[in-house]
Structure formats: structure tokens, C-alpha cells
Amino acid sequence: MDELIRSEKPGRGIVLLRLNRPDAANALSRPLLEALQTQLLTIKEDKDTRVVVLAAEGNRVFSAGADLKERAGMSEDEVFAAVGNIKASVNEVAAMPQPIIAALNGSALGGGLELALACDIRIGAIESKYGLPETTLAIVPGAGGTQRLARLIGPGKAKTLIYSGRLLSGKEAEAYGVLEYSAPLEAVEDEALALANTIAGNGPIALRQAKKAIDEGLETQLSTGLEIETAAYEKTVPTTDRLEGIRAFKEKRSPIYKGE
């Protein structure tokens, strides 16, 4: 059987993960989520990985979210467990120490968009659709969508999209702030990898500390966030990478960072 999560290394310090159920709209089945969690655990501990790109096989749907065929016939307790499993996987993505770029080479709906919202940066296709249509099925987003979308684009816009179940085009999603960038479908992955390559050239310790400062600081008041930022900065000062950056600047060359 094909791997449910395919892993590639398209460049130094870059890992590309692909959801691999294109025949099922890359729905988030239990086996796929387990495979994703396994990959994330490995990557999290790998100091050579500086940035992750999350994409999907196929060019129609990044992920349609929950596997409704799998969900059919479940008891209420089983439904709660299934939703909890998706939320746990989404939270694992959000908790990754490395920056993660979502290359949405297709539509991202429901849990699929919730997975993307847990990433640091989202690049989507102009031709695709993005949204949280759960209320049209008489449920609510259950894997972080109500919280992450509201924090990303503001409560008013999030409520409008969630209450209506409206799906946005790529351009609309970019205008709303759901996507950082939109591009033609065939260019999405290339755009994501180009950005990943730029990020991977920077100091890996600094990247992790910057992500930590931003993510943790946003959950606190400004004064506490500034303290978190100071602590993150202090982590970078004793590194050999910082000295390499200064040397490279003086010598007018590209720095070679080692994560030390």
C-alpha cells in the first residue's frame, strides 16, 4: 500500500510532506493522521530540518477534512474520539519548532483548512476553494478552526465565514488574510519551496526562537510578550551561528549556518 504521508527532501534543511489519499480527497482518516504524527515526531527531533512544507498529492483538493465515509455509522463517543484525533494532529503541527509552510495545491475545507491554519504560512491556489463549512452540516469546526481563524483574521470575519459556511476563492482568501499568498495552481508548490529555500538559509536556532517568541507572545499581554522575545534573543547570542553571520556580513558573502 502507498504511504499515506510521503516525505521528500527537495533542498538542504527542507522536508516536504505530502498527504497521499488523492482518490479520497486527501481526507483525514485515522491511518493518515497516525502517519502524519509519526513523521512530525521524527522531524521535530531532527536538527538538520530547518523548515517544513506541507502539501498534498493531486491538484484538486489539498484536503476535504474529516473522512465522512469513515465517520458514517460511528457512535457519538466514536465521533468525539475521531474529532479529538484530528485536533491532536493539528495541534502537533502548530507545536512544531520549525517553521511550516502550507502549500495548498487544491481546496482546503473543514479539517483540511484547520490543518493549514496550524501552519505558520499558507500559500494557496487562485482556482481553489477555502473555508470552514461545518455549520452547513449542523456541526461546528472542532479541530481549532473557531480559535485559529478568529486569531488570524479577526472575530468578525471569522464569524461571517463560519456562520455562513461560505467558501472563498484563493484571491478572496488572500484578501481576507486566510492565505498569505495566492498563486496559479501549478505554481503553488514552487512558490512554497522558493520561500522554504530562503528560510532554510537563515540561522536555524534563530528561526526556532523567532517562532517561539511570536507564537507564545501572541497568547499574552504585550509586556509578557516582550519578555518572551528577550529570552528568545538571549538564546541566540552565545551561538557560533551569530558570529558566523557577523563574519559573513563583513566578508560580503553568504553565511553558512550550522545550528550551533
C-alpha positions, 0 to 999 in steps of 0.5 A: 500500500502507498504511504499515506504521508510521503516525505521528500527532501527537495533542498538542504534543511527542507522536508516536504510532506505530502498527504497521499489519499488523492482518490479520497480527497486527501481526507483525514482518516485515522491511518493518515493522521497516525502517519502524519504524527509519526513523521512530525515526531521524527522531524521535530527531533531532527536538527538538520530540518530547518523548515517544513512544507506541507502539501498534498498529492493531486491538484484538486483538493489539498484536503476535504477534512474529516473522512465522512465515509469513515465517520458514517455509522460511528457512535457519538463517543466514536465521533468525539474520539475521531474529532479529538484525533484530528485536533491532536494532529493539528495541534502537533503541527502548530507545536512544531519548532520549525517553521511550516509552510502550507502549500495548498495545491487544491481546496482546503475545507473543514479539517483540511483548512484547520490543518493549514491554519496550524501552519505558520504560512499558507500559500494557496491556489487562485482556482481553489476553494477555502473555508470552514463549512461545518455549520452547513452540516449542523456541526461546528469546526472542532479541530481549532478552526473557531480559535485559529481563524478568529486569531488570524483574521479577526472575530468578525470575519471569522464569524461571517465565514463560519456562520455562513459556511461560505467558501472563498476563492484563493484571491478572496482568501488572500484578501481576507488574510486566510492565505498569505499568498495566492498563486496559479495552481501549478505554481503553488508548490514552487512558490512554497519551496522558493520561500522554504529555500530562503528560510532554510538559509537563515540561522536555524536556532534563530528561526526556532526562537523567532517562532517561539517568541511570536507564537507564545507572545501572541497568547499574552499581554504585550509586556509578557510578550516582550519578555518572551522575545528577550529570552528568545534573543538571549538564546541566540547570542552565545551561538557560533551561528551569530558570529558566523553571520557577523563574519559573513556580513563583513566578508560580503558573502553568504553565511553558512549556518550550522545550528550551533 
